[in-house]
Amino acid sequence: MPNGTKAPRAAGRIHTEMEQGFIRAELAPCDRLLAAGGWAQLKAAGQLRAEGRDYVVADGDVITFLFKA
């Protein structure tokens, strides 16, 4: 992903419908994910961030995109 890519465009790199129906991105840095032991543990601990359309994806982000089809 090129530097400066916003979350909807990053979702669109996976599938164009994800960019068009983008709702939000839930994310965490990779090192935090590894330290917690998994996505479920991060979610249970309330350590996931929710970001909108203006979020610029950072190196090392692990992201789940929420979108409507």
PDB file of N, CA, C, O and CB in Angstrom:
ATOM      1  N   MET A   1       0.835  -1.158   0.000  1.00  0.00           N
ATOM      2  CA  MET A   1       0.000   0.000   0.000  1.00  0.00           C
ATOM      3  C   MET A   1       0.898   1.246   0.000  1.00  0.00           C
ATOM      4  O   MET A   1       1.790   1.346   0.842  1.00  0.00           O
ATOM      5  CB  MET A   1      -0.960  -0.016   1.212  1.00  0.00           C
ATOM      6  N   PRO A   2       0.693   2.168  -0.891  1.00  0.00           N
ATOM      7  CA  PRO A   2       1.513   3.380  -0.894  1.00  0.00           C
ATOM      8  C   PRO A   2       1.266   4.237   0.353  1.00  0.00           C
ATOM      9  O   PRO A   2       0.164   4.232   0.901  1.00  0.00           O
ATOM     10  CB  PRO A   2       1.229   4.202  -2.155  1.00  0.00           C
ATOM     11  N   ASN A   3       2.284   4.968   0.797  1.00  0.00           N
ATOM     12  CA  ASN A   3       2.113   5.887   1.922  1.00  0.00           C
ATOM     13  C   ASN A   3       0.990   6.870   1.614  1.00  0.00           C
ATOM     14  O   ASN A   3       0.841   7.319   0.477  1.00  0.00           O
ATOM     15  CB  ASN A   3       3.433   6.644   2.224  1.00  0.00           C
ATOM     16  N   GLY A   4       0.206   7.199   2.632  1.00  0.00           N
ATOM     17  CA  GLY A   4      -0.873   8.165   2.471  1.00  0.00           C
ATOM     18  C   GLY A   4      -2.197   7.567   2.027  1.00  0.00           C
ATOM     19  O   GLY A   4      -3.156   8.304   1.800  1.00  0.00           O
ATOM     20  N   THR A   5      -2.272   6.239   1.897  1.00  0.00           N
ATOM     21  CA  THR A   5      -3.509   5.594   1.470  1.00  0.00           C
ATOM     22  C   THR A   5      -4.542   5.648   2.592  1.00  0.00           C
ATOM     23  O   THR A   5      -4.258   5.264   3.727  1.00  0.00           O
ATOM     24  CB  THR A   5      -3.245   4.132   1.047  1.00  0.00           C
ATOM     25  N   LYS A   6      -5.731   6.122   2.270  1.00  0.00           N
ATOM     26  CA  LYS A   6      -6.814   6.183   3.260  1.00  0.00           C
ATOM     27  C   LYS A   6      -7.521   4.835   3.329  1.00  0.00           C
ATOM     28  O   LYS A   6      -7.466   4.041   2.389  1.00  0.00           O
ATOM     29  CB  LYS A   6      -7.827   7.311   2.910  1.00  0.00           C
ATOM     30  N   ALA A   7      -8.184   4.590   4.454  1.00  0.00           N
ATOM     31  CA  ALA A   7      -8.814   3.301   4.735  1.00  0.00           C
ATOM     32  C   ALA A   7      -9.749   2.815   3.623  1.00  0.00           C
ATOM     33  O   ALA A   7      -9.650   1.649   3.242  1.00  0.00           O
ATOM     34  CB  ALA A   7      -9.582   3.394   6.020  1.00  0.00           C
ATOM     35  N   PRO A   8     -10.654   3.645   3.080  1.00  0.00           N
ATOM     36  CA  PRO A   8     -11.531   3.126   2.026  1.00  0.00           C
ATOM     37  C   PRO A   8     -10.772   2.641   0.792  1.00  0.00           C
ATOM     38  O   PRO A   8     -11.151   1.636   0.191  1.00  0.00           O
ATOM     39  CB  PRO A   8     -12.515   4.191   1.617  1.00  0.00           C
ATOM     40  N   ARG A   9      -9.718   3.337   0.415  1.00  0.00           N
ATOM     41  CA  ARG A   9      -8.920   2.933  -0.744  1.00  0.00           C
ATOM     42  C   ARG A   9      -8.195   1.618  -0.450  1.00  0.00           C
ATOM     43  O   ARG A   9      -8.084   0.758  -1.324  1.00  0.00           O
ATOM     44  CB  ARG A   9      -7.901   4.041  -1.121  1.00  0.00           C
ATOM     45  N   ALA A  10      -7.703   1.465   0.784  1.00  0.00           N
ATOM     46  CA  ALA A  10      -7.054   0.216   1.175  1.00  0.00           C
ATOM     47  C   ALA A  10      -8.043  -0.941   1.091  1.00  0.00           C
ATOM     48  O   ALA A  10      -7.691  -2.027   0.630  1.00  0.00           O
ATOM     49  CB  ALA A  10      -6.475   0.325   2.599  1.00  0.00           C
ATOM     50  N   ALA A  11      -9.271  -0.716   1.533  1.00  0.00           N
ATOM     51  CA  ALA A  11     -10.313  -1.744   1.432  1.00  0.00           C
ATOM     52  C   ALA A  11     -10.578  -2.065  -0.034  1.00  0.00           C
ATOM     53  O   ALA A  11     -10.797  -3.224  -0.387  1.00  0.00           O
ATOM     54  CB  ALA A  11     -11.620  -1.279   2.130  1.00  0.00           C
ATOM     55  N   GLY A  12     -10.559  -1.055  -0.879  1.00  0.00           N
ATOM     56  CA  GLY A  12     -10.783  -1.237  -2.305  1.00  0.00           C
ATOM     57  C   GLY A  12      -9.702  -2.049  -2.988  1.00  0.00           C
ATOM     58  O   GLY A  12      -9.942  -2.629  -4.047  1.00  0.00           O
ATOM     59  N   ARG A  13      -8.510  -2.103  -2.400  1.00  0.00           N
ATOM     60  CA  ARG A  13      -7.432  -2.927  -2.969  1.00  0.00           C
ATOM     61  C   ARG A  13      -7.760  -4.410  -2.800  1.00  0.00           C
ATOM     62  O   ARG A  13      -7.264  -5.251  -3.550  1.00  0.00           O
ATOM     63  CB  ARG A  13      -6.071  -2.595  -2.295  1.00  0.00           C
ATOM     64  N   ILE A  14      -8.597  -4.724  -1.812  1.00  0.00           N
ATOM     65  CA  ILE A  14      -9.033  -6.105  -1.607  1.00  0.00           C
ATOM     66  C   ILE A  14     -10.174  -6.410  -2.575  1.00  0.00           C
ATOM     67  O   ILE A  14     -10.153  -7.410  -3.292  1.00  0.00           O
ATOM     68  CB  ILE A  14      -9.479  -6.341  -0.126  1.00  0.00           C
ATOM     69  N   HIS A  15     -11.171  -5.522  -2.578  1.00  0.00           N
ATOM     70  CA  HIS A  15     -12.314  -5.697  -3.489  1.00  0.00           C
ATOM     71  C   HIS A  15     -13.009  -4.342  -3.644  1.00  0.00           C
ATOM     72  O   HIS A  15     -13.198  -3.629  -2.658  1.00  0.00           O
ATOM     73  CB  HIS A  15     -13.323  -6.795  -2.950  1.00  0.00           C
ATOM     74  N   THR A  16     -13.384  -3.988  -4.855  1.00  0.00           N
ATOM     75  CA  THR A  16     -13.973  -2.665  -5.114  1.00  0.00           C
ATOM     76  C   THR A  16     -15.255  -2.434  -4.325  1.00  0.00           C
ATOM     77  O   THR A  16     -15.535  -1.302  -3.932  1.00  0.00           O
ATOM     78  CB  THR A  16     -14.256  -2.502  -6.596  1.00  0.00           C
ATOM     79  N   GLU A  17     -16.034  -3.472  -4.087  1.00  0.00           N
ATOM     80  CA  GLU A  17     -17.269  -3.301  -3.305  1.00  0.00           C
ATOM     81  C   GLU A  17     -16.973  -2.886  -1.870  1.00  0.00           C
ATOM     82  O   GLU A  17     -17.790  -2.216  -1.238  1.00  0.00           O
ATOM     83  CB  GLU A  17     -18.084  -4.593  -3.308  1.00  0.00           C
ATOM     84  N   MET A  18     -15.824  -3.276  -1.356  1.00  0.00           N
ATOM     85  CA  MET A  18     -15.458  -2.895   0.008  1.00  0.00           C
ATOM     86  C   MET A  18     -15.179  -1.395   0.095  1.00  0.00           C
ATOM     87  O   MET A  18     -15.469  -0.769   1.114  1.00  0.00           O
ATOM     88  CB  MET A  18     -14.228  -3.693   0.477  1.00  0.00           C
ATOM     89  N   GLU A  19     -14.626  -0.825  -0.952  1.00  0.00           N
ATOM     90  CA  GLU A  19     -14.385   0.620  -0.967  1.00  0.00           C
ATOM     91  C   GLU A  19     -15.698   1.369  -1.102  1.00  0.00           C
ATOM     92  O   GLU A  19     -15.924   2.359  -0.406  1.00  0.00           O
ATOM     93  CB  GLU A  19     -13.431   1.004  -2.114  1.00  0.00           C
ATOM     94  N   GLN A  20     -16.558   0.909  -1.986  1.00  0.00           N
ATOM     95  CA  GLN A  20     -17.828   1.588  -2.230  1.00  0.00           C
ATOM     96  C   GLN A  20     -18.753   1.538  -1.017  1.00  0.00           C
ATOM     97  O   GLN A  20     -19.466   2.506  -0.751  1.00  0.00           O
ATOM     98  CB  GLN A  20     -18.521   0.972  -3.427  1.00  0.00           C
ATOM     99  N   GLY A  21     -18.756   0.432  -0.280  1.00  0.00           N
ATOM    100  CA  GLY A  21     -19.645   0.286   0.862  1.00  0.00           C
ATOM    101  C   GLY A  21     -18.966   0.472   2.204  1.00  0.00           C
ATOM    102  O   GLY A  21     -19.501   0.061   3.234  1.00  0.00           O
ATOM    103  N   PHE A  22     -17.780   1.092   2.203  1.00  0.00           N
ATOM    104  CA  PHE A  22     -16.979   1.267   3.425  1.00  0.00           C
ATOM    105  C   PHE A  22     -17.795   1.902   4.539  1.00  0.00           C
ATOM    106  O   PHE A  22     -18.453   2.922   4.337  1.00  0.00           O
ATOM    107  CB  PHE A  22     -15.746   2.124   3.137  1.00  0.00           C
ATOM    108  N   ILE A  23     -17.747   1.288   5.716  1.00  0.00           N
ATOM    109  CA  ILE A  23     -18.388   1.844   6.915  1.00  0.00           C
ATOM    110  C   ILE A  23     -17.321   2.342   7.877  1.00  0.00           C
ATOM    111  O   ILE A  23     -17.298   3.518   8.238  1.00  0.00           O
ATOM    112  CB  ILE A  23     -19.293   0.784   7.606  1.00  0.00           C
ATOM    113  N   ARG A  24     -16.431   1.433   8.294  1.00  0.00           N
ATOM    114  CA  ARG A  24     -15.327   1.809   9.182  1.00  0.00           C
ATOM    115  C   ARG A  24     -14.267   0.719   9.160  1.00  0.00           C
ATOM    116  O   ARG A  24     -14.474  -0.371   8.627  1.00  0.00           O
ATOM    117  CB  ARG A  24     -15.832   2.049  10.632  1.00  0.00           C
ATOM    118  N   ALA A  25     -13.133   1.044   9.752  1.00  0.00           N
ATOM    119  CA  ALA A  25     -12.039   0.088   9.892  1.00  0.00           C
ATOM    120  C   ALA A  25     -11.787  -0.131  11.374  1.00  0.00           C
ATOM    121  O   ALA A  25     -11.714   0.828  12.143  1.00  0.00           O
ATOM    122  CB  ALA A  25     -10.746   0.589   9.169  1.00  0.00           C
ATOM    123  N   GLU A  26     -11.655  -1.381  11.774  1.00  0.00           N
ATOM    124  CA  GLU A  26     -11.232  -1.712  13.127  1.00  0.00           C
ATOM    125  C   GLU A  26      -9.795  -2.189  13.009  1.00  0.00           C
ATOM    126  O   GLU A  26      -9.492  -3.059  12.192  1.00  0.00           O
ATOM    127  CB  GLU A  26     -12.168  -2.803  13.800  1.00  0.00           C
ATOM    128  N   LEU A  27      -8.905  -1.621  13.824  1.00  0.00           N
ATOM    129  CA  LEU A  27      -7.493  -1.905  13.634  1.00  0.00           C
ATOM    130  C   LEU A  27      -6.694  -1.895  14.913  1.00  0.00           C
ATOM    131  O   LEU A  27      -7.128  -1.401  15.953  1.00  0.00           O
ATOM    132  CB  LEU A  27      -6.913  -0.931  12.693  1.00  0.00           C
ATOM    133  N   ALA A  28      -5.510  -2.458  14.796  1.00  0.00           N
ATOM    134  CA  ALA A  28      -4.518  -2.454  15.867  1.00  0.00           C
ATOM    135  C   ALA A  28      -3.148  -2.613  15.228  1.00  0.00           C
ATOM    136  O   ALA A  28      -3.031  -3.208  14.156  1.00  0.00           O
ATOM    137  CB  ALA A  28      -4.793  -3.590  16.916  1.00  0.00           C
ATOM    138  N   PRO A  29      -2.118  -2.093  15.866  1.00  0.00           N
ATOM    139  CA  PRO A  29      -0.766  -2.322  15.360  1.00  0.00           C
ATOM    140  C   PRO A  29      -0.396  -3.797  15.493  1.00  0.00           C
ATOM    141  O   PRO A  29      -0.827  -4.470  16.429  1.00  0.00           O
ATOM    142  CB  PRO A  29       0.253  -1.441  16.113  1.00  0.00           C
ATOM    143  N   CYS A  30       0.389  -4.283  14.571  1.00  0.00           N
ATOM    144  CA  CYS A  30       0.789  -5.686  14.538  1.00  0.00           C
ATOM    145  C   CYS A  30       1.446  -6.122  15.841  1.00  0.00           C
ATOM    146  O   CYS A  30       1.145  -7.205  16.343  1.00  0.00           O
ATOM    147  CB  CYS A  30       1.734  -5.930  13.379  1.00  0.00           C
ATOM    148  N   ASP A  31       2.329  -5.312  16.398  1.00  0.00           N
ATOM    149  CA  ASP A  31       3.024  -5.710  17.626  1.00  0.00           C
ATOM    150  C   ASP A  31       2.059  -5.871  18.794  1.00  0.00           C
ATOM    151  O   ASP A  31       2.243  -6.756  19.629  1.00  0.00           O
ATOM    152  CB  ASP A  31       4.097  -4.686  17.980  1.00  0.00           C
ATOM    153  N   ARG A  32       1.041  -5.031  18.862  1.00  0.00           N
ATOM    154  CA  ARG A  32       0.037  -5.153  19.924  1.00  0.00           C
ATOM    155  C   ARG A  32      -0.787  -6.428  19.735  1.00  0.00           C
ATOM    156  O   ARG A  32      -1.115  -7.109  20.706  1.00  0.00           O
ATOM    157  CB  ARG A  32      -0.889  -3.913  19.943  1.00  0.00           C
ATOM    158  N   LEU A  33      -1.118  -6.745  18.493  1.00  0.00           N
ATOM    159  CA  LEU A  33      -1.863  -7.965  18.186  1.00  0.00           C
ATOM    160  C   LEU A  33      -1.073  -9.197  18.614  1.00  0.00           C
ATOM    161  O   LEU A  33      -1.627 -10.102  19.238  1.00  0.00           O
ATOM    162  CB  LEU A  33      -2.188  -8.037  16.684  1.00  0.00           C
ATOM    163  N   LEU A  34       0.201  -9.238  18.287  1.00  0.00           N
ATOM    164  CA  LEU A  34       1.037 -10.376  18.656  1.00  0.00           C
ATOM    165  C   LEU A  34       1.193 -10.492  20.175  1.00  0.00           C
ATOM    166  O   LEU A  34       1.162 -11.595  20.721  1.00  0.00           O
ATOM    167  CB  LEU A  34       2.410 -10.254  17.997  1.00  0.00           C
ATOM    168  N   ALA A  35       1.359  -9.357  20.855  1.00  0.00           N
ATOM    169  CA  ALA A  35       1.522  -9.363  22.313  1.00  0.00           C
ATOM    170  C   ALA A  35       0.246  -9.833  23.020  1.00  0.00           C
ATOM    171  O   ALA A  35       0.313 -10.493  24.057  1.00  0.00           O
ATOM    172  CB  ALA A  35       1.908  -7.960  22.808  1.00  0.00           C
ATOM    173  N   ALA A  36      -0.902  -9.494  22.459  1.00  0.00           N
ATOM    174  CA  ALA A  36      -2.182  -9.869  23.074  1.00  0.00           C
ATOM    175  C   ALA A  36      -2.516 -11.336  22.837  1.00  0.00           C
ATOM    176  O   ALA A  36      -3.271 -11.934  23.603  1.00  0.00           O
ATOM    177  CB  ALA A  36      -3.307  -8.992  22.530  1.00  0.00           C
ATOM    178  N   GLY A  37      -1.958 -11.915  21.783  1.00  0.00           N
ATOM    179  CA  GLY A  37      -2.220 -13.308  21.492  1.00  0.00           C
ATOM    180  C   GLY A  37      -3.329 -13.551  20.497  1.00  0.00           C
ATOM    181  O   GLY A  37      -3.675 -14.701  20.226  1.00  0.00           O
ATOM    182  N   GLY A  38      -3.898 -12.481  19.941  1.00  0.00           N
ATOM    183  CA  GLY A  38      -4.920 -12.657  18.911  1.00  0.00           C
ATOM    184  C   GLY A  38      -5.938 -11.542  18.898  1.00  0.00           C
ATOM    185  O   GLY A  38      -6.012 -10.711  19.803  1.00  0.00           O
ATOM    186  N   TRP A  39      -6.728 -11.559  17.825  1.00  0.00           N
ATOM    187  CA  TRP A  39      -7.736 -10.519  17.597  1.00  0.00           C
ATOM    188  C   TRP A  39      -8.811 -10.543  18.683  1.00  0.00           C
ATOM    189  O   TRP A  39      -9.223  -9.492  19.173  1.00  0.00           O
ATOM    190  CB  TRP A  39      -8.383 -10.696  16.216  1.00  0.00           C
ATOM    191  N   ALA A  40      -9.264 -11.741  19.059  1.00  0.00           N
ATOM    192  CA  ALA A  40     -10.326 -11.871  20.069  1.00  0.00           C
ATOM    193  C   ALA A  40      -9.884 -11.285  21.413  1.00  0.00           C
ATOM    194  O   ALA A  40     -10.677 -10.650  22.109  1.00  0.00           O
ATOM    195  CB  ALA A  40     -10.721 -13.355  20.244  1.00  0.00           C
ATOM    196  N   GLN A  41      -8.622 -11.500  21.773  1.00  0.00           N
ATOM    197  CA  GLN A  41      -8.110 -10.959  23.024  1.00  0.00           C
ATOM    198  C   GLN A  41      -8.056  -9.431  22.990  1.00  0.00           C
ATOM    199  O   GLN A  41      -8.370  -8.772  23.982  1.00  0.00           O
ATOM    200  CB  GLN A  41      -6.725 -11.527  23.315  1.00  0.00           C
ATOM    201  N   LEU A  42      -7.656  -8.870  21.845  1.00  0.00           N
ATOM    202  CA  LEU A  42      -7.632  -7.410  21.717  1.00  0.00           C
ATOM    203  C   LEU A  42      -9.043  -6.839  21.824  1.00  0.00           C
ATOM    204  O   LEU A  42      -9.270  -5.835  22.499  1.00  0.00           O
ATOM    205  CB  LEU A  42      -6.990  -6.994  20.378  1.00  0.00           C
ATOM    206  N   LYS A  43      -9.974  -7.485  21.156  1.00  0.00           N
ATOM    207  CA  LYS A  43     -11.360  -7.009  21.176  1.00  0.00           C
ATOM    208  C   LYS A  43     -11.932  -7.088  22.591  1.00  0.00           C
ATOM    209  O   LYS A  43     -12.593  -6.152  23.042  1.00  0.00           O
ATOM    210  CB  LYS A  43     -12.230  -7.832  20.202  1.00  0.00           C
ATOM    211  N   ALA A  44     -11.688  -8.185  23.287  1.00  0.00           N
ATOM    212  CA  ALA A  44     -12.182  -8.358  24.657  1.00  0.00           C
ATOM    213  C   ALA A  44     -11.588  -7.321  25.610  1.00  0.00           C
ATOM    214  O   ALA A  44     -12.249  -6.887  26.553  1.00  0.00           O
ATOM    215  CB  ALA A  44     -11.860  -9.765  25.159  1.00  0.00           C
ATOM    216  N   ALA A  45     -10.344  -6.928  25.359  1.00  0.00           N
ATOM    217  CA  ALA A  45      -9.672  -5.940  26.205  1.00  0.00           C
ATOM    218  C   ALA A  45     -10.001  -4.506  25.795  1.00  0.00           C
ATOM    219  O   ALA A  45      -9.548  -3.561  26.442  1.00  0.00           O
ATOM    220  CB  ALA A  45      -8.168  -6.152  26.156  1.00  0.00           C
ATOM    221  N   GLY A  46     -10.784  -4.333  24.727  1.00  0.00           N
ATOM    222  CA  GLY A  46     -11.142  -2.993  24.266  1.00  0.00           C
ATOM    223  C   GLY A  46      -9.980  -2.240  23.647  1.00  0.00           C
ATOM    224  O   GLY A  46      -9.925  -1.013  23.727  1.00  0.00           O
ATOM    225  N   GLN A  47      -9.042  -2.963  23.024  1.00  0.00           N
ATOM    226  CA  GLN A  47      -7.849  -2.329  22.478  1.00  0.00           C
ATOM    227  C   GLN A  47      -7.883  -2.136  20.968  1.00  0.00           C
ATOM    228  O   GLN A  47      -6.883  -1.729  20.378  1.00  0.00           O
ATOM    229  CB  GLN A  47      -6.657  -3.134  22.837  1.00  0.00           C
ATOM    230  N   LEU A  48      -9.014  -2.421  20.334  1.00  0.00           N
ATOM    231  CA  LEU A  48      -9.141  -2.144  18.898  1.00  0.00           C
ATOM    232  C   LEU A  48      -9.576  -0.698  18.718  1.00  0.00           C
ATOM    233  O   LEU A  48     -10.370  -0.175  19.501  1.00  0.00           O
ATOM    234  CB  LEU A  48     -10.160  -3.120  18.216  1.00  0.00           C
ATOM    235  N   ARG A  49      -9.053  -0.064  17.687  1.00  0.00           N
ATOM    236  CA  ARG A  49      -9.467   1.309  17.350  1.00  0.00           C
ATOM    237  C   ARG A  49     -10.443   1.243  16.190  1.00  0.00           C
ATOM    238  O   ARG A  49     -10.279   0.442  15.270  1.00  0.00           O
ATOM    239  CB  ARG A  49      -8.235   2.212  16.989  1.00  0.00           C
ATOM    240  N   ALA A  50     -11.453   2.086  16.241  1.00  0.00           N
ATOM    241  CA  ALA A  50     -12.384   2.234  15.120  1.00  0.00           C
ATOM    242  C   ALA A  50     -12.029   3.538  14.422  1.00  0.00           C
ATOM    243  O   ALA A  50     -11.948   4.589  15.057  1.00  0.00           O
ATOM    244  CB  ALA A  50     -13.896   2.224  15.600  1.00  0.00           C
ATOM    245  N   GLU A  51     -11.820   3.466  13.120  1.00  0.00           N
ATOM    246  CA  GLU A  51     -11.442   4.637  12.328  1.00  0.00           C
ATOM    247  C   GLU A  51     -12.383   4.773  11.140  1.00  0.00           C
ATOM    248  O   GLU A  51     -12.930   3.785  10.651  1.00  0.00           O
ATOM    249  CB  GLU A  51      -9.970   4.532  11.848  1.00  0.00           C
ATOM    250  N   GLY A  52     -12.564   5.995  10.686  1.00  0.00           N
ATOM    251  CA  GLY A  52     -13.466   6.281   9.580  1.00  0.00           C
ATOM    252  C   GLY A  52     -12.763   6.490   8.256  1.00  0.00           C
ATOM    253  O   GLY A  52     -11.627   6.060   8.055  1.00  0.00           O
ATOM    254  N   ARG A  53     -13.471   7.165   7.355  1.00  0.00           N
ATOM    255  CA  ARG A  53     -13.033   7.355   5.973  1.00  0.00           C
ATOM    256  C   ARG A  53     -11.728   8.148   5.842  1.00  0.00           C
ATOM    257  O   ARG A  53     -11.009   7.979   4.857  1.00  0.00           O
ATOM    258  CB  ARG A  53     -14.114   8.052   5.202  1.00  0.00           C
ATOM    259  N   ASP A  54     -11.415   8.994   6.797  1.00  0.00           N
ATOM    260  CA  ASP A  54     -10.237   9.849   6.690  1.00  0.00           C
ATOM    261  C   ASP A  54      -8.974   9.237   7.284  1.00  0.00           C
ATOM    262  O   ASP A  54      -7.910   9.855   7.241  1.00  0.00           O
ATOM    263  CB  ASP A  54     -10.509  11.152   7.359  1.00  0.00           C
ATOM    264  N   TYR A  55      -9.077   8.035   7.837  1.00  0.00           N
ATOM    265  CA  TYR A  55      -7.912   7.415   8.456  1.00  0.00           C
ATOM    266  C   TYR A  55      -6.883   7.048   7.388  1.00  0.00           C
ATOM    267  O   TYR A  55      -7.220   6.432   6.377  1.00  0.00           O
ATOM    268  CB  TYR A  55      -8.325   6.167   9.262  1.00  0.00           C
ATOM    269  N   VAL A  56      -5.641   7.427   7.620  1.00  0.00           N
ATOM    270  CA  VAL A  56      -4.536   7.072   6.730  1.00  0.00           C
ATOM    271  C   VAL A  56      -3.872   5.826   7.301  1.00  0.00           C
ATOM    272  O   VAL A  56      -3.382   5.839   8.430  1.00  0.00           O
ATOM    273  CB  VAL A  56      -3.503   8.257   6.581  1.00  0.00           C
ATOM    274  N   VAL A  57      -3.859   4.761   6.526  1.00  0.00           N
ATOM    275  CA  VAL A  57      -3.314   3.479   6.953  1.00  0.00           C
ATOM    276  C   VAL A  57      -1.827   3.625   7.249  1.00  0.00           C
ATOM    277  O   VAL A  57      -1.075   4.211   6.470  1.00  0.00           O
ATOM    278  CB  VAL A  57      -3.552   2.396   5.879  1.00  0.00           C
ATOM    279  N   ALA A  58      -1.416   3.073   8.403  1.00  0.00           N
ATOM    280  CA  ALA A  58      -0.012   3.147   8.821  1.00  0.00           C
ATOM    281  C   ALA A  58       0.665   1.791   8.614  1.00  0.00           C
ATOM    282  O   ALA A  58       0.014   0.746   8.620  1.00  0.00           O
ATOM    283  CB  ALA A  58       0.099   3.588  10.308  1.00  0.00           C
ATOM    284  N   ASP A  59       1.963   1.834   8.434  1.00  0.00           N
ATOM    285  CA  ASP A  59       2.745   0.610   8.295  1.00  0.00           C
ATOM    286  C   ASP A  59       2.580  -0.230   9.555  1.00  0.00           C
ATOM    287  O   ASP A  59       2.752   0.277  10.663  1.00  0.00           O
ATOM    288  CB  ASP A  59       4.245   0.930   8.036  1.00  0.00           C
ATOM    289  N   GLY A  60       2.251  -1.499   9.400  1.00  0.00           N
ATOM    290  CA  GLY A  60       2.094  -2.398  10.538  1.00  0.00           C
ATOM    291  C   GLY A  60       0.667  -2.519  11.046  1.00  0.00           C
ATOM    292  O   GLY A  60       0.410  -3.290  11.971  1.00  0.00           O
ATOM    293  N   ASP A  61      -0.268  -1.774  10.461  1.00  0.00           N
ATOM    294  CA  ASP A  61      -1.669  -1.891  10.872  1.00  0.00           C
ATOM    295  C   ASP A  61      -2.236  -3.239  10.440  1.00  0.00           C
ATOM    296  O   ASP A  61      -1.987  -3.702   9.326  1.00  0.00           O
ATOM    297  CB  ASP A  61      -2.511  -0.741  10.278  1.00  0.00           C
ATOM    298  N   VAL A  62      -2.996  -3.859  11.329  1.00  0.00           N
ATOM    299  CA  VAL A  62      -3.783  -5.034  10.988  1.00  0.00           C
ATOM    300  C   VAL A  62      -5.224  -4.560  11.065  1.00  0.00           C
ATOM    301  O   VAL A  62      -5.669  -4.065  12.100  1.00  0.00           O
ATOM    302  CB  VAL A  62      -3.492  -6.281  11.958  1.00  0.00           C
ATOM    303  N   ILE A  63      -5.966  -4.716   9.943  1.00  0.00           N
ATOM    304  CA  ILE A  63      -7.261  -4.063   9.814  1.00  0.00           C
ATOM    305  C   ILE A  63      -8.348  -5.049   9.424  1.00  0.00           C
ATOM    306  O   ILE A  63      -8.143  -5.941   8.601  1.00  0.00           O
ATOM    307  CB  ILE A  63      -7.186  -2.947   8.795  1.00  0.00           C
ATOM    308  N   THR A  64      -9.519  -4.862  10.043  1.00  0.00           N
ATOM    309  CA  THR A  64     -10.750  -5.507   9.585  1.00  0.00           C
ATOM    310  C   THR A  64     -11.627  -4.388   9.046  1.00  0.00           C
ATOM    311  O   THR A  64     -11.914  -3.418   9.748  1.00  0.00           O
ATOM    312  CB  THR A  64     -11.475  -6.327  10.749  1.00  0.00           C
ATOM    313  N   PHE A  65     -12.049  -4.528   7.801  1.00  0.00           N
ATOM    314  CA  PHE A  65     -12.911  -3.519   7.177  1.00  0.00           C
ATOM    315  C   PHE A  65     -14.359  -3.930   7.328  1.00  0.00           C
ATOM    316  O   PHE A  65     -14.724  -5.067   7.030  1.00  0.00           O
ATOM    317  CB  PHE A  65     -12.556  -3.327   5.684  1.00  0.00           C
ATOM    318  N   LEU A  66     -15.182  -3.010   7.789  1.00  0.00           N
ATOM    319  CA  LEU A  66     -16.619  -3.227   7.847  1.00  0.00           C
ATOM    320  C   LEU A  66     -17.229  -2.458   6.690  1.00  0.00           C
ATOM    321  O   LEU A  66     -16.925  -1.284   6.478  1.00  0.00           O
ATOM    322  CB  LEU A  66     -17.226  -2.775   9.228  1.00  0.00           C
ATOM    323  N   PHE A  67     -18.104  -3.141   5.933  1.00  0.00           N
ATOM    324  CA  PHE A  67     -18.689  -2.522   4.748  1.00  0.00           C
ATOM    325  C   PHE A  67     -20.037  -3.140   4.482  1.00  0.00           C
ATOM    326  O   PHE A  67     -20.341  -4.239   4.946  1.00  0.00           O
ATOM    327  CB  PHE A  67     -17.770  -2.676   3.521  1.00  0.00           C
ATOM    328  N   LYS A  68     -20.848  -2.410   3.719  1.00  0.00           N
ATOM    329  CA  LYS A  68     -22.128  -2.969   3.276  1.00  0.00           C
ATOM    330  C   LYS A  68     -21.984  -3.353   1.815  1.00  0.00           C
ATOM    331  O   LYS A  68     -21.351  -2.650   1.027  1.00  0.00           O
ATOM    332  CB  LYS A  68     -23.310  -1.952   3.481  1.00  0.00           C
ATOM    333  N   ALA A  69     -22.575  -4.467   1.476  1.00  0.00           N
ATOM    334  CA  ALA A  69     -22.446  -4.976   0.117  1.00  0.00           C
ATOM    335  C   ALA A  69     -23.511  -4.410  -0.788  1.00  0.00           C
ATOM    336  O   ALA A  69     -23.549  -4.736  -1.975  1.00  0.00           O
ATOM    337  CB  ALA A  69     -22.513  -6.482   0.107  1.00  0.00           C
TER     338      ALA A  69
END
